[in-house]
């Protein structure tokens, strides 16, 4: 259990590890490329370890140094693994690598932890079936474990039946250039987390494959081709930077995150203008972003459909604002590492914050921090719960984070870097 000690003031410049989202996308593109790629500044974490080790099981060499990884791509050739691919609770890797496995020829079995067996993957399976893939949910739940009898992708037209998770869509896009015939993909319904799709298209373009699509990301035409091996620089992780900007916001302090650029490929950098709407001052500082907190924050109403991973961060900041904050269009938080919508409100309630929960929204009645008190925070084995509630402990005495080691999923040295705010 980790006790968070309040601070009187913050004035700090920090670096965050490389983007988890970009690292995982670049790993896939590099693995499918023809030749060896160099990834500069990748994130070394539990999640990216699962991804890289699974790629090794599929015959892709990955050399992991401290600051540089070298990925030896095989031009889309994917070998069946000798044993089951186990991916923990890494939803991104499970979805991405399911499609990568479909490129192979032979049997593949993909599984994960108990929570991963509760996280749906049925829409992705249905779209892969449209491209000729033999895939089934072993327990018939539409969730892992999955069994594939792979023989490559046929290409042609397929449909993703819903866009609730952008990871389904990104997974399909990343492998589509390796289909036998040029591929088209149609998405039914609203695509959530669009910045993550834009990120995928950007990585694909950097590696040499350009995709035609409409503006709402519901129709795609993907040409046949191969990614080119390259040297790829990975930005600092905006989702992980959010905790440091939030720390400045609630304490009235100043924090510069020096390695999240403007503009950023990452949609979660969009938290910064939201904090500005609440009353903070934002400036560009070299290759980073500086946020200066103010004495008074104001509640806002915001659609967070495109930024689900920073909802817990914003919710914690909202507790220290004055007035009501309404966060809408977040039903997809319920299928993350935990039901984040419910979990965030439960833990804020423990701290004395008045909250409301709807099927796809939350309401936080901010009091400027007045009346809030310490509590033992349950993390639900979710890294983002641990890190966002650590921020609350910078203002409120007695905040104890249970299962604090869960930050290893995306930010292994978070606690050491967080201490540098003092």
ABEGO torsion letter per residue (X at the ends): XBBBBBBABBBBBBBBBBBAAAAAAAAAAAAABBEBBBBBGBBBBAAAAAAAAAAAAAGBBBBBBAABBBBBBAGGBBBBBABBBBAEABAAAAAAAAAAAAABBEBBBBBBBAAAAABBAAAAAAAAAAAGBBBBBAAGAGBOBBBBBBAEBAEEBBBBABAABAAAAAAAAAAAAABABBBBBBBBEBBBGAAAAAAAAAAAAAAGBBBBBBAAGABBBBBBEBBBBBBBBBBBBAAAAAAAAAAAAAAGBBBBBAABBOBBABAAAAAAAAAAAAGBBBBBBEABBBBBBBABBBBBBBBAAABAAAAAAAAAAAAABBEBBBBBGAAAAAABABBAAAAAAAAAAAAGBBBBBBAABBBBBBAGGBGBBBBBBBAGGBAAAAAAAAAAAAABBGBBBBGAAAAAAABAAAAAAAAAAX
